[in-house]
Amino acid sequence: MEFVTKRPFVNSTTKVVSVTIGAKEVDGEYSATIEKAVDIDVAEQKSLGEWTEAELTTLCNDTATADGWQAILDGDIAAQKDEPVASVFPF
């Protein structure tokens, strides 16, 4: 699973109030994505420049773990593999 979206939303005082996090899983020709807006508690809100890469990584990992993203993405890919595909008759 790779985090492909990390989009902060700021309020009028330029503090980050939420972050949209998105992840993608690829298995050969199959892929699945998931995305969620995560609200930041008022006590934890700070400006963009005060965030560290480690804090953002932790937020992404904690969100994915708490919501079971890996299992969801794996299930989506498994479902894609089970879908019928178009073919042609041999005549």
PLY file of the C-alpha trace (Angstrom):
ply
format ascii 1.0
element vertex 91
property float x
property float y
property float z
element edge 90
property int vertex1
property int vertex2
end_header
0.00 0.00 0.00
1.29 3.41 -1.00
-0.08 6.70 0.30
-0.78 8.76 -2.83
-2.83 11.61 -1.38
-1.90 13.81 1.59
-3.97 16.96 1.13
-4.20 19.39 4.07
-7.14 21.73 4.57
-6.53 24.91 6.52
-8.83 27.37 8.28
-8.71 31.16 8.14
-5.83 31.20 10.62
-3.89 28.78 8.34
-4.05 25.93 10.84
-4.54 22.44 9.45
-8.05 21.31 10.41
-8.20 18.14 8.30
-6.09 16.04 5.98
-7.41 13.97 3.12
-5.39 10.77 2.95
-5.50 8.39 0.02
-3.81 5.04 -0.55
-3.34 2.77 -3.54
-2.53 -0.93 -3.84
-1.36 -2.47 -7.11
-1.19 -6.16 -7.98
-0.10 -6.59 -11.58
-2.82 -5.19 -13.82
-5.22 -4.71 -10.88
-5.36 -1.72 -8.57
-7.55 -0.30 -5.83
-7.67 3.04 -4.05
-9.20 4.37 -0.86
-9.47 7.90 0.53
-10.63 9.52 3.75
-10.78 13.02 5.23
-9.31 12.94 8.73
-10.28 15.76 11.10
-7.53 17.13 13.32
-8.51 17.71 16.95
-8.56 21.41 17.86
-5.78 20.92 20.41
-3.59 19.30 17.72
-4.17 21.90 14.99
-1.11 23.81 13.84
0.11 25.60 10.74
1.40 23.77 7.68
4.98 24.70 8.44
4.80 23.17 11.91
3.94 19.70 10.61
6.79 17.26 10.18
7.00 14.48 7.63
7.12 11.97 10.49
3.85 13.31 11.96
2.11 13.08 8.60
3.42 9.54 8.07
2.12 8.56 11.50
-1.30 10.07 10.74
-1.46 8.11 7.46
-0.35 4.83 9.02
-2.63 5.18 12.05
-5.64 5.96 9.84
-4.95 3.02 7.52
-4.46 0.63 10.42
-7.49 1.78 12.42
-9.78 1.53 9.38
-8.37 -1.74 8.02
-7.34 -0.28 4.69
-4.99 -3.09 3.70
-7.76 -5.68 3.99
-10.18 -3.43 2.12
-7.73 -2.83 -0.72
-6.82 -6.52 -0.89
-10.52 -7.41 -1.01
-11.15 -4.91 -3.80
-8.33 -6.38 -5.86
-9.49 -9.93 -5.19
-12.99 -8.97 -6.35
-11.57 -7.49 -9.55
-9.71 -10.74 -10.26
-12.99 -12.69 -9.89
-14.94 -10.47 -12.30
-15.78 -11.94 -15.68
-13.75 -10.54 -18.55
-14.78 -10.03 -22.14
-13.64 -12.66 -24.59
-14.35 -13.75 -28.17
-15.82 -16.90 -29.63
-13.35 -19.10 -31.50
-15.37 -18.97 -34.71
0 1
1 2
2 3
3 4
4 5
5 6
6 7
7 8
8 9
9 10
10 11
11 12
12 13
13 14
14 15
15 16
16 17
17 18
18 19
19 20
20 21
21 22
22 23
23 24
24 25
25 26
26 27
27 28
28 29
29 30
30 31
31 32
32 33
33 34
34 35
35 36
36 37
37 38
38 39
39 40
40 41
41 42
42 43
43 44
44 45
45 46
46 47
47 48
48 49
49 50
50 51
51 52
52 53
53 54
54 55
55 56
56 57
57 58
58 59
59 60
60 61
61 62
62 63
63 64
64 65
65 66
66 67
67 68
68 69
69 70
70 71
71 72
72 73
73 74
74 75
75 76
76 77
77 78
78 79
79 80
80 81
81 82
82 83
83 84
84 85
85 86
86 87
87 88
88 89
89 90
